[in-house]
């Protein structure tokens, strides 16, 4: 079909508005084709004189916060995103998104190379922002998409070993023991465990909606967790609460568990490593699959499930394989 529009001019949307799209620039043409005004606009855009002085990353951030994308985020995700948005706004708020190139994104990433995880998080947030810029017609491509992530240099989190799990149980009492059993028994993040209420206990399980992902789960009780809940006093709305019935903050929970970790020599194993321990315990049981792990942890992808339970799953499958080999060898020998 023959085009009746000049080069780089396209219609978009239901109403067929005209846009000039070239070299990362997307600008709407307000005049009708064939008019002198259209010819002047087109010539100005071809020369690169694009009037977009109000398009900055700061204004893009403001628009993003009013978008449906932002509204659909869970509260925990918004809180996490806000840290990166604040950084981007302070470091590059006055920059026109259309002027960004891949080299600029790489420079921003490399400037944060001393904290690779933080750098990857901020570049990921910038990519989300630029996707929104595409949605609202500011850009036609995302220069941050596909930028290589920095390799993490920090310690690798490992699940609590059984010896330290036993040591914690032998040392902790009261709320600190109940919180521990809630964490390892449900396999959930600390924020979700602290938000659990007595009303969420349904029959022989706990219903919850994960704060980070919005995923709804029903977690049947383990024997230990069932016993811990039966012994726990109902002092308030929340299962984990203070003596005055107020909920326990993350800071207080971390402080109390850290004190016991120091006592038993578990400094290298933090609260989140209990989620790894729960996933690994399930994965190590014969007959359990990645789907069983995801049913408890709430992970939606195999990649994230393997991040938590991969080593335990490999060990369990390898043990099964070697046991089978030994059984076959024994049959042949006798």
C-alpha positions, 0 to 999 in steps of 0.5 A, a space after each residue: 500500500 502506497 504511503 501518502 505521508 512524508 518520511 518518518 510521519 505516521 498515524 497513531 491511535 484511534 483518532 489517527 493523530 500524526 507523529 514524527 518518529 525518528 532517531 528516538 524522537 516522537 513528536 506530534 504534528 498538530 497541522 494538517 498535511 498539505 498546509 504551510 503550517 505542516 510543512 514548517 513543522 515537518 522541516 523544523 523536526 527534520 532539522 532537529 529543532 524539537 520543542 520538548 523543553 518540559 520533557 524531563 526525567 523528573 516530570 516522567 517520574 511524576 507522570 509514572 506515579 499517577 499511572 496505572 502501572 504504579 497503581 497496580 504495584 503492591 505497597 512493598 514494591 512501591 516502597 522499594 521503587 521509591 528509593 530508586 526513583 528518588 536517586 534518579 530524580 536527584 541525579 538526572 531529573 533535568 535530563 530529557 529522556 529522548 537524549 539518553 543513549 545506551 552509553 549514558 545508561 552504561 555510565 550510570 550503571 558503572 558509576 554505581 559499580 561498588 554496589 552492583 545489586 543497587 546499581 542493577 536495581 536503579 537501572 531496572 527502575 530507569 528501564 521501567 520509567 522509559 517504558 512508560 515514556 514509550 507508552 505516553 508517546 515520549 519515546 519510541 525505544 528504550 535505551 535501558 532495555 537489555 543493559 547488561 547487569 553487574 555481577 553481584 560481589 557480595 555473599 551468597 545467601 544460604 539456607 540455615 543448616 539443621 544444626 543451627 535451626 536446632 540450636 535456635 529452637 533450643 535457645 529462643 522462647 516466647 515470641 522469638 521462638 514463635 516468629 522463627 517457627 512462623 518464618 520457617 513453617 510458612 516459608 514467607 518473607 518477614 514482612 508477610 509473617 509480621 502482617 499475619 493475623 489470627 483471623 488469617 488462620 483457617 482450619 489447619 492453615 494460614 491464608 495470606 496475600 503476599 505484600 511484594 507480589 500480591 499473590 494469594 496463598 493458603 499455607 497448611 500448618 507444619 506440625 511444629 507451627 501448629 504446636 507453636 500457634 496452639 501455645 501462643 497467647 492471643 494478645 492482639 489482632 496480630 499473631 506476632 505482637 508486643 505485650 501491649 498488643 501492638 504489632 512488631 516492627 521489622 526493626 524489632 524482629 530483626 534485633 531480637 532474632 539477631 541477638 539469638 543468632 549471635 548467641 548460637 553462632 549463626 551470624 552468617 544466616 539472616 532472617 531471609 535465609 529461613 525462607 531458603 531453608 523452608 524451600 530447601 527442606 521441601 526440595 530435598 524430600 523424595 517426590 517433591 518437585 519445583 511446583 511443590 516448592 512454588 506452592 509454598 513460597 509463592 514464586 511464579 517462575 522456575 528461575 526464582 524457585 531454583 534460586 532458593 531451592 536449586 542446590 537442595 533439589 540438585 542434591 536430592 536428585 543426585 542422591 536418588 540417582 546414585 542410590 538407583 545406580 547402587 541398587 542396579 550394581 547390587 543386582 548384577 553382582 548377586 
